[in-house]
Every structure is written in C-alpha cells, then in structure tokens.
Amino acid sequence: MLWPMLAIVLGFLGVAVLAVLAVRVFLEVRRLSAQVALASRRITQASGDLERAAADLARAGQGLRT
C-alpha cells in the first residue's frame, strides 16, 4: 500500500512542478513580447526619422546641382 501512495504523491508533485514552471514560462513570454513590441515601435520611429533625414538630404543635394 505504501508504494502506490508514494507513486501517486510523486506524480502529483511532478505535475505541480510542471505547473509552476509553465506559469514562469508564461510570465517570461509576456515580458519578452512587451520588449519586442517596444523594440518594434522604436525601430518604426527610427525608420521614420531616417526617411525624413534622407528626404531633407535629397532636397539639400538638389539645391547644389546646377
């Protein structure tokens, strides 16, 4: 009777450990996705800044051509 009860307890503890690890992974994925979203917004903003700077440079270069 001891061995079946021990197997049940160990099985339950194994499932509990897996549940805790799953929650930790879920929280880390949420944190990572927030960081990816922030990086995406920054890249989009930098791309827009680069396009504006390139347009300004092109206009300045057109004024130098004769």
N, C-alpha and C positions, 0 to 999 in steps of 0.2 A: 504494500500500500504506500510505502514511502517513496518508491521510485516513480510511480505515476504522478504523485502530487508534486514531487520535485521537478519532473518534466513539465508539468503544467505551469508551475511558478516560473521556471526558466523561460518557457515560451512566452509567458505574459511579460516578463522583464525584457525579453528581446524585442517584443512588439513596442513596449513603452520606450525603449531606447531609440528604435527606428522612428517613432512618432516625434520624439524630441529633436532628433536630427533633421527630420523633414520640416519641422517648424523653423529651425535655424536656417536651413537652406532657403525656405520661402522668404524669410526676412532679408537674407543677403541678396536674393534675386530682386526683391523690391528696391533695396538700396542701390544695387547696380543699375537697375532700369532708370531710377531717378538720375543717377550720374550720367548715364548715356543720353537721356533727354536733355540734361543741362549742356552736355558737350555738343549735342546736335544744334541746340539753339545758338551756342557760341560760334560754331562753325558757320551756321547760316548768316549770323551777323557779320562775321569776318569776311565771308564771301561778298556780302552786300557792300561792305566798306571797300573791298578790293575792286569791285566793279565800278564804284563811284570814283575811286582814285585813278583807275585806268581811263575812265571817260574824261576826267579832268586832264590827265596827262596827254590824251589824244587831242583834246582841244588846244592845249598849250603847244603841242607839236605842230598842229595845223597852222597856228599863227606864225610859226617860224619858217614855214615853207613859203617860197616865193616863186 
